[in-house]
């Protein structure tokens, strides 16, 4: 299928006349078209189509359809029907009233083309560019970021269901590829145990019996894997995605003990970052944030937050569920720098705020990253913190540290933390620490411990240490606490995405398609906010309960 440029900047006269009569007060689609014009041109997507072939439906218009689809949270069938039947959509797309539209499957095919070219980001950028040309968005202001969990499109499975479904999926794939071969090597009870989905099976509630079922599934899966990887197996079976998933799941959940397949213990399984959560979405991972646990992904939304302006979503980043927020500040800043949308101040929560992120934001991009730092939890920092790290005097030039008891460190060496970040290890001499009268408060050693009695410190590099120290001092002031209230608004943006656009449930399988969905969601929210600006709708205020209003002032 090839592409022939079609989109022009004019709406057909008859479409204009009927749309004005049908919508005398306008609609979102009409107002956005009047304000921003044709958001996308077919030439923007020329690289997605071959030179020869049947002429494709206008990709510039399809991009607008996809955004409007997410504005109203429609299915592909409903969106295609809206193009065919709704006057305001025809106006936004610049179509004749008699245009029959397209088959709904065109949207799925177009999304597949966008995935390979990172087209979702281009569509979000297209709306931001149009808004910037009309003076609705400026850089170097303030921005805020927060994340939320995203559930995978497939059903959550417990461990017994996971191994059973992984084996069933592999058996079905092999049955499609080599039915005769599977009939010969399949065990008789496989057709009874794995013909239907695991959720339809009645697994026993007794723990001992469930363990036996688990081990039986493990033995069946190992038998199939040995057959697939045997020298006389049909070629191509090892390349089946379902076979590879089965192999990975069995490595993660089973091992051989005296030649028998046995279940791995909880501490013997890989962490959630590598452990598969479902065979039907192999990129989904187990995620956790405070007391919320899920299988799927995580999305990070960044928006402008200057008062009395349109709050635009300027960046959308999607990761697998196990990626922690403290790794995302640099990713967001690089993406914003590529769009020339870096803020002067970036407000985040505790998950994003840490010394390396704050230091890198200032050095690499000139951005002040603001967020409450995690509290220091060491035993020496409790109470009056007389022997916390801040109580020690650091001479960076001489590479020495002096303790509150006036003793000087004897070791200063560069090292790496468990997370792979550079740190400085500082040690004091046992000769100074052992007789020190302040030792019980400074060194928390267990009774009977054979370790050397000395105080050790782990310092960040100087620029990070200074950044953290300055941030902790600033965050104790009432002025900073009052300014930090601006970050709370991004939670309303997440709520808008969840309630209006279904942000928290992936429509598709896989990280790439889920990321595309989130780019469309960000673009849709921007259109809704542009429309609110055009109609004079003010920002919603924070809701306060009737009881909270009666709270006495201190």
Order of alpha helices (4+ residues) and beta strands (2+ residues): alpha-alpha-alpha-alpha-alpha-alpha-alpha-beta-alpha-alpha-alpha-alpha-alpha-beta-beta-beta-beta-beta-alpha-beta-alpha-beta-beta-beta-beta-beta-alpha-alpha-beta-alpha-alpha-alpha-alpha-alpha
